[in-house]
């Protein structure tokens, strides 16, 4: 099915970004929200995104006006002639289910209903409609106009044709589409949160300072440090995702106590001027005092700081996701490069593991599990790989295959 017209439900930041991305690809898009005033604000956000391109010389004012002709605001009831609707309302299961039920009654039987949720169950969303085969996750990353990745997440009842149609649509709007098996946090947020949460634990335990961790991860090649990223996303949003992951995966994903304390005291990041860093001058409830409070409650760890600690938290989660069939090794690495800025030169967490040596990864995780607890318990696949001699680039085969100097190794696993 070719998508000729798109509806977006939710005119907030992400909804407006989605409308801009769709219109930039040359498709008409209707933005809807609770009322026309809010929807019109979404239109203005789309214009501002385009205006930045004009100001940077990437398009002309005339081209801006032509693109804006593709964007309109309307009521939910005006989505009766669209081929695809993307809902981008608040991350609340009940609210999203209500929106999808309403759309189910309004849209033609062939219309695909997609959710931009970052963590909620697509199967549960589909079950709220009479067309679960046409309900799918389509998770864009913020800012949608700049980030190339979209995760495509089928629910238990999603039709294969719906998956194929959405992958084709994503590619038509110039996105890298990765099909991900449904699980809490999907792929990118699940792996990223393991990394971010471990960085917070390092700070909480006194292993290193914010500045040390940020500088070392920038030196590794990350586009921003973990605390800058957390502040930008919003600590409240990060905490909500962390709790969803904890509920699904158990103790290894337990949110760092410091993250909960920051949210409890109203330090939410860039959005309100105070997070791991200060954006609007000094704050009386300082970060250090909160760290000291949490440290008194949870204890201090003397393990030396190494960037490998937080990277291996991500790697181990990537291996667990691979075991579960969430995505292929290739797609896991592509998703982490395109969705989080994992250094292109290092190609993704599984290539990083191959470069380090799968045997070395297993050894390090065993060491950390002894000193830091079972959240570092190695994924069973790692032991199988080491036992089979699949130990990484230096042997020609790990998560990927490599051409050795003395021989050519066969195709990818």
C-alpha positions, 0 to 999 in steps of 0.5 A: 500500500502506498501512503498518499496522505498522513494524519498526526495526532498530537501537536506537541514537539514530537508531533510537529516534528513528524509533520515536518518530516512527512511534508518535507518528503512531499506528502500532505499531512494533517495535524490534530490535537484536542482543539484547533488552537493547539493544532495551529501551534503545531503548524507554527512549530513546523514553520519554525523548523523550516525557517531554520533551514532557510536561515542556514541556506539549505532551502529558499523562502519560496520552498518553505512556503511550498512545503507549508502548503502540505501541512494543515490543522484539523479535528480528529474527525477530519482524518477519514481520508488518510492512509496512515495516522501516527499518534504522538500524544503523551506516553500514557497507555490509557490515553493512547488506547482511547485515541486509537479507539476513536481513530478506529471509528473514524478512519477507513478499514485500510488505514494503518494506525501507528504509535510513536510510543517509546516503550508501551506495548503495541499489542495492548494498543492494538487490542483496544481497536477492531483492527489490531492487524493494522496497528504498529509501533513507529518510533521516531527519535528526537529531533525527528527531522535530524535523527535518521532512525525509526524503529518499526515494532509489530504487535502480536496481531500486526499483519505482515503486510502492515509491517512491509507497508510501514517499512516502505513508508519510512524509507520513502521519508528518508529514514533508516527503518529497523524492524524490532521484536516487541519488548519493553523499551524496544531496542534502542531505549532498552540498550541506551538506558542500561548505559545511562543508568550505569553512568548514574550509578557510577556518579552515585557511588563516588566512582567518578565525577560528572565531568570525568564521565562526560569527558571520557565518553566524549573521548570515546566518540559519543556525540554527548556525555551521558548526563548531558543526554539525560538532561536533554531528554528530561530526567522525568521521562528517563525515570519513567522509561527506567521504571518500565524497563525495571518492571519488565526485566527485573533487578538488573534494570532497577533505576539508580536511586539518584535518578529518582531523587533528582526527579523527586526534588524537581531537577528535570534537566534542561526543561526547568534549568536544573538537572545534572548540570545547571542551566539557569544559575545556581540552585539551592538544592545542589546536585552534590548535596543530593549525591551525598544524601543518596550515598549515605543511604546506598553506600560508596563503591571503590571500584576504579572508574573505567569507561568500559563499565558503562559500555559493557552494560550496554553490550551485555544488554545488546547480547541479551536482545540478540538472544531474544531475537529482538533484532539481528546483530547487524540491525542492533549495531545500525540502530545504536549508531543511527539512534544514539550516535554510537561512534560510527568508527566503532560500528556499534556495541556488538562490533565493539565487543568483537574488537575488544574480544568476546572472551575479554568482554566475558572476563570483564563482565564476570569481574563486574558481577563479582564486585557490582552485583548480578546486573552484570551477569554475562548473557549466556550467549557470551559463554557459548561463543567463547567455548566455540572459539567465536571470540571476535575480530582477532579470530575472524569470527564473533558476532560478525565475520572478518577477513583474516590476513591468511584466509577469507572467512565466509558470510555473516552468521 
